[in-house]
Amino acid sequence: MKIGILGANGKMGRAIVQECKNLQIVCNAYIKATHTKFAKEYNLTNGVHIYYDLEQVAYDSNVLIDVSCAQHAHLHCSVAEKYNLPIIIGTTPHENENFINFNCPILMAANFCISWHYLQQAICNISKRNLHTTCIQEIHHSQKKDAPSGTAKSLAKLLNYDESHIQSLRAGPFVSSHNVTLVNKEEYMMISHQVYSRTIYAKDALYLANLMIEKKAGIYTLNILI
C-alpha cells in the first residue's frame, strides 16, 4: 500500500507519517514548498517521500488521505478522480451531497477513530429510550481552527440537537474530548470519549485506507464501511 498524505506537515498528517514509518508502509507526503522544516525532518527517512506536486503524489499512490484544509477537499477529490484513486476526507465541515458528482471512492470521515464511531452508534441507540440530549461538549487543543468540531456537529445532527448549543473549548494540549449528557425523569447519563494521542487516529486512518483501496466509486461513511 502506498499512502498519499495531503497536509502531511500538520499535526494529524505528521501522526500518520509516523505510523507509516512504524508499519513500514510507503508514505508519499504532500507539502507546500515553504514547509522546509518538515522536508528536512523526513527527507532522508526510509519509506517517506516528499512531494511538492499534488498530481505526482496521486500518480505514485494507491489511496489518498486528506488532512489538510476543508477548502482544498474538492480539488483533492478531482485529482483522486483523475487518477482513479480512493480518497479519505478527514477535514470538516462538509456535506456529503456536495461530493456526489465525483467518480471515485470517497470516504467522509470527520473522525478516524473507530472506537468513537461505535460509541456514537451506542449514544444514538440510548437516546431512543426517551433520553433527551441536554449537553454536547467538546474540547480540543488551542490551535484547532474549527469550532465546534466536525465530530460534535455530526453527533448533534444525529441527536437532533441544536448545533448552536454545542459547548466548545480550545485550550492547552488536549487532543480531543467529547462529552454528551442525556437525561429523563428516571435517568441521568454522561458519556465521555477522551483521546490522549493522535496515534489512534493515525492507526485507524491507515486501517480505513486499506479498506477503501478496492471500493467502487461513491460516497462512503464509517457506517457503510465497517
C-alpha positions in Angstrom: 0.0 0.0 0.0 1.3 3.4 -1.0 -0.4 6.2 1.1 -0.6 9.7 -0.3 -0.9 12.1 2.7 -2.3 15.6 1.8 -1.5 18.0 4.6 1.4 15.9 5.8 3.0 18.8 7.7 0.1 19.3 10.1 -0.4 17.6 13.5 -2.6 14.8 12.1 -0.5 14.5 8.9 2.7 14.0 10.9 1.0 11.4 13.1 0.0 9.4 10.0 3.5 9.8 8.5 5.0 8.4 11.8 2.6 5.5 11.8 3.5 4.7 8.2 7.1 4.6 9.3 6.3 2.3 12.2 4.4 -0.1 10.0 6.9 0.2 7.1 4.2 1.5 4.7 5.3 3.6 1.8 4.3 7.2 2.6 4.1 9.9 -0.1 3.9 13.2 1.9 2.5 16.2 0.0 3.5 19.6 1.5 3.9 23.1 0.3 7.4 24.1 -0.9 7.6 26.6 2.0 7.4 23.9 4.6 11.2 23.3 4.6 11.3 22.2 8.3 9.1 19.2 7.5 11.1 18.4 4.4 14.4 18.4 6.3 13.0 16.3 9.1 11.7 13.5 6.8 13.8 13.8 3.6 16.3 11.1 4.4 13.8 8.8 6.2 13.3 5.4 4.5 9.8 4.9 3.2 8.8 8.6 3.4 8.9 10.5 0.1 8.4 14.3 0.0 6.3 15.8 -2.8 5.5 19.4 -3.7 3.3 18.4 -6.7 -0.2 17.2 -5.9 -0.6 15.2 -9.1 2.7 13.5 -8.7 1.6 12.3 -5.3 -1.6 10.9 -6.8 0.3 9.2 -9.6 2.6 7.4 -7.1 0.0 6.4 -4.6 -2.9 4.0 -4.5 -5.0 5.8 -1.8 -5.1 9.4 -0.6 -5.8 10.7 2.9 -6.7 14.4 3.1 -5.9 16.0 6.4 -5.1 19.5 5.0 -7.8 22.2 5.0 -11.5 21.9 4.2 -11.3 24.4 1.3 -9.0 22.0 -0.6 -11.3 19.0 -0.4 -12.9 19.4 -3.9 -9.5 20.0 -5.6 -8.2 16.8 -3.9 -11.2 14.8 -4.9 -10.8 16.0 -8.5 -7.2 14.8 -8.6 -8.3 11.4 -7.0 -10.9 11.1 -9.7 -8.4 11.9 -12.5 -6.1 9.1 -11.2 -8.9 6.7 -10.3 -7.9 6.7 -6.6 -9.9 6.3 -3.4 -9.7 9.3 -1.1 -10.4 9.7 2.6 -11.6 13.2 3.6 -10.6 13.9 7.2 -11.3 17.7 7.1 -14.5 19.4 8.3 -17.1 20.6 7.8 -18.6 19.0 4.7 -21.9 17.9 3.4 -21.8 14.5 1.6 -24.1 15.6 -1.1 -21.5 18.2 -2.3 -19.3 15.4 -3.4 -21.7 13.1 -5.2 -20.6 14.2 -8.7 -17.0 12.8 -8.2 -16.5 9.5 -9.9 -14.1 7.9 -7.4 -14.5 6.2 -3.9 -14.7 9.0 -1.2 -14.8 8.2 2.5 -16.2 11.1 4.5 -14.6 10.7 8.0 -14.9 13.6 10.4 -13.3 11.4 13.0 -11.0 8.5 12.0 -11.3 6.8 15.5 -13.3 3.6 15.1 -14.0 3.4 18.8 -15.7 6.8 18.6 -17.8 5.5 15.7 -19.1 2.6 17.7 -19.7 4.8 20.8 -21.6 7.3 18.6 -23.9 4.5 17.4 -24.4 3.4 21.1 -25.3 7.0 22.1 -27.9 7.2 19.3 -29.4 3.9 20.4 -29.5 5.0 24.0 -31.1 8.3 23.1 -34.2 6.4 21.8 -35.1 5.5 25.4 -36.8 8.8 26.0 -33.4 10.3 27.0 -33.1 14.0 25.9 -29.7 15.4 25.0 -29.1 18.3 27.3 -25.4 19.0 26.6 -22.8 18.2 23.9 -19.3 19.5 24.9 -16.1 19.2 23.0 -12.5 20.3 24.0 -9.5 20.4 21.6 -6.0 21.9 21.6 -5.7 25.7 21.2 -4.6 25.5 17.6 -7.6 23.7 16.2 -9.2 26.1 13.8 -12.8 25.0 13.6 -15.4 25.1 16.4 -17.5 23.2 17.1 -15.6 20.2 15.9 -16.9 18.1 13.0 -17.4 15.2 15.3 -19.6 17.2 17.6 -21.6 18.6 14.7 -22.2 15.1 13.3 -23.3 13.9 16.7 -25.6 16.9 17.1 -27.2 16.1 13.8 -27.8 12.5 14.7 -29.4 13.5 18.0 -31.5 16.4 16.6 -29.6 18.7 18.9 -29.2 22.4 18.1 -25.6 22.9 16.8 -25.5 26.4 18.2 -25.8 25.0 21.8 -22.6 22.8 21.5 -20.1 23.9 24.1 -16.6 24.3 22.5 -13.3 24.9 24.3 -9.9 25.5 22.8 -7.2 25.2 25.4 -3.9 23.6 26.3 -2.7 20.4 24.8 -6.0 18.5 24.7 -6.0 16.2 21.6 -9.7 15.5 21.8 -12.5 15.3 24.3 -16.2 14.8 23.5 -18.9 14.6 26.3 -22.6 14.0 25.9 -25.3 14.3 28.7 -28.6 12.5 28.3 -31.4 12.8 30.9 -35.1 12.0 31.6 -37.1 11.8 34.8 -35.6 8.4 35.8 -32.1 8.5 34.4 -29.0 10.8 34.1 -26.3 9.7 31.8 -22.9 11.3 30.9 -20.9 9.6 28.2 -17.3 10.7 27.5 -14.6 9.9 25.0 -11.1 11.2 25.6 -8.2 10.8 23.2 -4.7 11.3 24.7 -2.6 10.6 21.5 -3.1 11.2 17.8 -1.6 7.7 17.2 -5.1 6.1 17.5 -6.4 8.4 14.7 -3.3 7.5 12.5 -3.7 3.8 13.1 -7.4 3.8 12.3 -6.8 6.1 9.2 -4.4 3.5 7.8 -6.9 0.7 8.5 -9.6 2.6 6.7 -7.3 3.4 3.8 -6.7 -0.3 3.3 -10.5 -0.9 3.3 -11.0 1.8 0.6 -8.5 0.5 -1.9 -10.8 -1.9 -3.7 -14.0 0.1 -3.3 -16.1 1.3 -6.3 -16.8 5.0 -6.9 -19.3 6.5 -4.5 -19.7 8.3 -1.1 -18.8 6.2 1.9 -19.2 6.7 5.6 -17.9 4.6 8.5 -21.5 3.3 8.9 -21.2 1.8 5.4 -17.5 0.8 5.5 -17.2 -1.1 8.9 
